[in-house]
Amino acid sequence: MHDFACTQARDILNPVLRERVRYLKESEGGNAEMCELVEEYAEKRAKRYAEEREMQVKMRTAKNCIDNTNLPLEDIAKCVELPLATVEELARGRTA
């Protein structure tokens, strides 16, 4: 645990970990590699968040349609692009 709490490569006791951290933090090539990894992680996280948010909006829109219109559940499902089973569960008062 000591090594993972270190902020400087020189303080890391494990020689393999120390050299890898030194490469990633202190060399130009490692720095570029780390930047790419962080950007890739950020893109994946942003995509996952956008997908989660889109689903929340679809669910809320479907629930509003169920509560405030007389549209058939099939039409609501088509409009919000959710499976009919999900909309039916929302109509029964359960979350999908």
Secondary structure as GFF3:
##gff-version 3
##sequence-region A 1 96
A	DSSP	alpha_helix	2	5	.	.	.	ID=ss1
A	DSSP	three_ten_helix	9	11	.	.	.	ID=ss2
A	DSSP	alpha_helix	15	26	.	.	.	ID=ss3
A	DSSP	alpha_helix	28	68	.	.	.	ID=ss4
A	DSSP	alpha_helix	73	80	.	.	.	ID=ss5
A	DSSP	alpha_helix	84	91	.	.	.	ID=ss6
###
